[in-house]
Amino acid sequence: MTTPGLLIGAARSGSGKTTIALGLMRALARRGMRVSAVKCGPDYIDPAFHAAATGRESLNLDSWAMEPALIAELAAGAGQGADIIIAEGAMGLFDGAPGGAAGVGASADIAALLGWPVLLAHDVSGQAQTGAAVIRGLAAYDSRLTTAGVILNRVGSERHRRLVTLGLEGTSLRILGSLPRNDEVGLPERHLGLVQAGETSDLELRLEALADFVEAHADVPAIVAGARAAPAPPQAQAQITRPPAQRIAVARDDAFSFFYPHLARAWRAAGVEIVPFSPLEDQSPPLDCDLCWLPGGYPELHAGRLAQARNFIDGLRAFAERRPIHGECGGYMTLGRALIDAQGVAHEMAGLLDLETSFAKRKLHLGYRTAKLLEDHALGKANDMLRGHEFHYASILKETGEPFVLARDAYSETDAPAGLRNGRVSGSFFHFIG
């Protein structure tokens, strides 16, 4: 792969990675560069913002769920027809979990595997010389990595900037940007992260403002110069994601949007036809499809509207009489009998699984998961192992029936039943990555 890349990493979530990544992507795109974007880790929301900023589809790279050859293949595909690849890290640069396929799932793994330098974004609010100490530590922690430079974020004053910069004297670390505190620049958020790109009505204005902000306070040409091309990928056959069916009806709208781009690409490359439909528009899955896939998303925010979408609900029930249906997370909740919203109001769902969930009783469930199929399924054969993650706030009030998988988190050696399977219908809170 010859396309140069750069990974934006930080000490923790909330350091400004997304602000810098989107501002830089849009700034480069409007300079005429062909920018390709990548998100590290299992994040469904940020890639849609990347696509809006660059005009090109983004994708996820995950060293916990993906083998090195697959990561290299996906990165090479992202670089085709691009002048630069900007990768946005997740959480802290070195945060991850044990037992991964190619690493611990940390953004640092991706930078190391692909030879991309790291552009450190550090929030210096509440710090001065200590900020420099943290930056030094991040840069020196992993010998596999090189640091392209540092962007200071939320700088309070010129004196504040000088104090941090003095702490970096005598090192090779270059300050490539100093972003002042600015509460006017940013994107709206909610419980699972940013409000989705498709729901942000003034997104273009916000992206332009982010680009202006980065252009004004960072050395964009120097940042571009710090990108590097990855070495030749490992000579290994990338694991091909086996398509679950030939013609797949996929729910796609604001309630069901958590669908990984790399899976869609792999399925299409294998000759699969993906047929989108919108439950919020009361559309039913076409009965001539071989499988109906209900991704995760925000059904809890649209429960009343979904309950009234009788064509959708009746269409799901009719589909289940002929072909398989699988639901992930929000899709799983929709296949149940009832979904209780944040106000405590119960809404009737499809009733295809003996499941009741509540968003009124919220508890964060987050982390990587391995799952073993208990029976043959569209996703594999009985006893096949799947890799993925779980990320939701909904609570289970009732879950009765045959389990879909035996699952464990990355820090456990104990399998536990997860999800449900009832005839042709299956689902769980588990998001499949590969």
Beta strands, then each sheet from edge to edge (+ up, - down):
strand 1: 4-10
strand 2: 35-40
strand 3: 59-61
strand 4: 84-88
strand 5: 118-123
strand 6: 147-155
strand 7: 175-180
strand 8: 189-190
strand 9: 193-194
strand 10: 228-229
strand 11: 247-251
strand 12: 256-258
strand 13: 273-277
strand 14: 291-294
strand 15: 296-297
strand 16: 325-328
strand 17: 338-340
strand 18: 346-348
strand 19: 354-358
strand 20: 365-373
strand 21: 385-392
strand 22: 395-400
strand 23: 405-409
strand 24: 416-418
strand 25: 420-422
strand 26: 425-428
strand 27: 431-432
sheet 1: 3+ 2+ 4+ 1+ 5+ 6+ 7+
sheet 2: 3+ 2+ 4+ 1+ 10-
sheet 3: 8+ 9-
sheet 4: 13+ 11+ 14+ 16+ 26+ 25-
sheet 5: 12+ 15-
sheet 6: 18+ 17- 19- 22+
sheet 7: 24+ 23- 20+ 21- 27+
end
